[in-house]
């Protein structure tokens, strides 16, 4: 609250700030004269007692309707405006007067909050609800302080040192802002205080399940050590959320703030996505179909436009030093909930379609420039190899004192709570002989002796299965004709000497245009959802929304080994019909441009002058064998 005068400030500071235990629950202190004299448990009130209370306050006709509808003290806290209107209590003004009288009974009644304020570099000063603060102050949530948001990118971008902890706070804040904006703009949606709190908690806890170095753990390490396990970090987030509540005895805290088991189920559904209930039309249990739009705030499975992206766009761009073209505050100004295909969903103004294309372009740009940077990727590949080699020799304390491996920690939330980026230094500084190979790989990273990027190509086929990726190294090494090998006087490599990385770039929905899943409204008809086609926006938008790049890294750093790997990869690309990397494009001209541009001798010639040829040859040699650059 803004305090205008110092006298008011002094009075405010003089008040005793309540502890969490002092915040009152729906067990209220009431008497006939509205004076708090005794504690009354309204859940024990009969229908006659509720009716008598209403009659005492002059609402005789309302008391009669409550008795007819059998409204007793147990259900009294659930009475809201839509229910009163359904009971035909009378005009809206009369319903609001009844609600004003009953507001102290509501489960979502405003209580004397004890907020905490966080000074965030992205969103400024943000407040967290007391229940969110209780969640933050647990070992399971504090663990996120020790997990890098961008994994291996920190080894390339010095500013990318932020962690999952601050990102989670930011998503919680934005989730509250968006649902609060919708509630204020469209009160007819019937958004309750429980809804708002559940959405905030889902935003706060959506990343609880991330492992060491974030996405590296679930996309690279787990598939290597447990190839038959279908596991996502969202599933671990739900498991960790359950463990957080149980191990910190927070169930009573949730109940204190009016959250039931159904609300907890709603929170978990927002984190993990759809759950199968046997009802193909509506797969959720936490909220019915009238609240469908609430599932689009934290993790939007329909269009990909959600507050999770908004925070990491702003936060990652800030820390990476990359400009962010998307303005989430502007999106909130135009957000409305409209019905489309008999389901409520979040829509925006038609003029904002360009802003949304900018959002997905920003996502693609971040992947190309940072998340999938060739050097960051090879560092994560090396860290993954080190963790795989250490997996059988590194033990983590788990449930009931049992020691488990890293690969098994995903099934034991006690052990998983102890698993963070710290495992990197645990291996690096160990003296265990069993960790020698893993330790050497991490020492190479520390000395910047990285596997060398040989070349990069673009695949025509978007679909690469596990088997295709597994057999690619062997196919590449065997692609080169042995006679050509003898002519070049090169030493052959084994398929174990190279790494093949398949990198996918898209707009978040594979090959689909995500804007096709978004609905808009026009200025003079704000209650009708419409679609905006791509050709109505611009002729300069992309024709394709996904592509796969293939990168080859050589574990051996000598020039001849890298040259051999490059020739094999080039031949393999020709055999597959992929774009062929030219000889000399060792570090990918698109990612690491030459400082001196190569000019043709004249505009009409297809060749280079002799001076340019010598310069080109030197540039090729420099690019081909620049072992310690990047």
ABEGO torsion letter per residue (X at the ends): XBBABAAAAAAAAABBBBBAAABBBABBBBBAAGBBABBBBAAABBAAAAAAAAAAAGBAAAAAAAAAAGBBAAAAAABBAAAAAAAGAEBAAAAAAAAAAAAAABAABBBBBBBBBBBBAAAEBBBBBAAAAAAABBAAAAAAAABBAAEAAAAABAABABBAAAAAAAAAAAAAAAAAAAAAABAAAGBBAAAAAAAAAAAAAAAAABBBGEAAAAAAAAAAABAABBBBAAAAAAAAAAAAAAAAGAAAAAAAAGBBAAAAAAAAAAAAEBBBAGBAABABAABBAAAAAAAAAABBAAAGBBAAAAAAAAAAAAAAGBBBABBAAAAAAABBBBBBGGBBBBBBBAAAAAAAAAAAAAAAAAAAAAAABAAAAAAAAAAAAAAAAAAAABBBBBBGGBBBBAAAAAABAAAAAABBAAAAAAAAABABAAAAAAAAAAAAAAAGBBBBBABBBBBABABBBAAAAAAAAAAAAAABBAAAAAAAGBBBBBAAABBBBBBBBBAGAEABBAAAABBBBBAABAABBBBBBAAAABAABBABABBBBBBBBBABABAAAAAAAAAAAAAAAAAAGBBBBBBGAAAEAAABBBABBBBBABAABABBBAAAAAAAAAAAAAAAABAABX
